[in-house]
Amino acid sequence: MRKSKIDDVVVTLINKQFELAGYDLTFEDVSGRKDDWYNQYTITEEKYYEWLEFGEKIIRKKLKFSAIKCKTEMSMMGLMYGLKFRDDLQPV
């Protein structure tokens, strides 16, 4: 598998996560940062799971991985680069 193909998928996934979370950011904005940028932004749980589904489809289409391998890869992406969940509960 060509590394550039995998890199393209990673960029697509990070960009999509920012889009779903409502940020005007891209992979280029966080690329090269040494801090934990993925903990500085939040996403709703619903949008996070939407991102996981999107990612599984993209990995399957672009990298031709099996369905189980796609789930595993997206779980790893979520652990490494998944944004924190936003607490949308309002105090009563």
N, C-alpha and C positions, 0 to 999 in steps of 0.2 A: 504494500500500500504506500503510495506516495505521501510523504510528510505534508506537502503543500495542500493536498486534498483534505487531510485531517485538520490542518490549520484553518482552512477555509470554513470547515464545519464549526469549529470552535468559535471563530469570529461571528459567524451567523447566529450561533446559539447565545452568545453573550449580548449581541446587539438586540436579539429578540427579547431576551429577559429584561433589558432596560426599557424596551418599548412597552412590554406588557406591564411593567411596574410604573410606567408613566414618566420616565426620565428622558430628558433630551441629551442622552449620552450615548457614546458608541464604544466599541472595543478600543479604538484609537485613543480615546480619552483616558482609559485606565491602563493601557499597555505600557509595560515598563515600570509601573509603580511598584514599589517594594512594600508598601503598607498593606493592610487588610481591607482594601477598597470594597470588597464584597460584603463586609460587615457595616459599612457606612451608609448603605442604601437599604431600603426595605421594599417588600413586595407582599401582597396579600397571599394567603394560603391558596385561595382559589386560582389566582394568576400563576402561582408557582407550579401547581399541578397542570395547568394549561401549557406552561412552558415545557414541562417534562414530556407531555404528549407530543407537542410540536417537535421537540428534540428527537424523540424516538422515530418519528416519521422522516425527519431530515437525515438522520444517521442511516436509516434503512434505505432511503432513496439514493443518497450520495455515496455511502461507503459500502453498501450491499451487505450489511451485517444481518445476522439472524435476529428475530424478534427478541429473544432472550438476551443476546449480546447488546442490543440497542437499549434495553431496560437497564442492564448493568452499567453501560457507558453513561447513561443519563443520571443514574444514581451517583456515579463518581463525579460527574460534572456538578451535580447539586451539592455534594460534599465539599468540593474544591472551590466552586465559584458561585454557588447559590446565594442569593441575597437573603438577608434576615427577614423573617415574617413580621409584617406590620400588625400591631394590635389595633384592630379597628373597633374594638368595643368602647363605647362611650360610657363614662361614669353616670350612674343614675342620680 
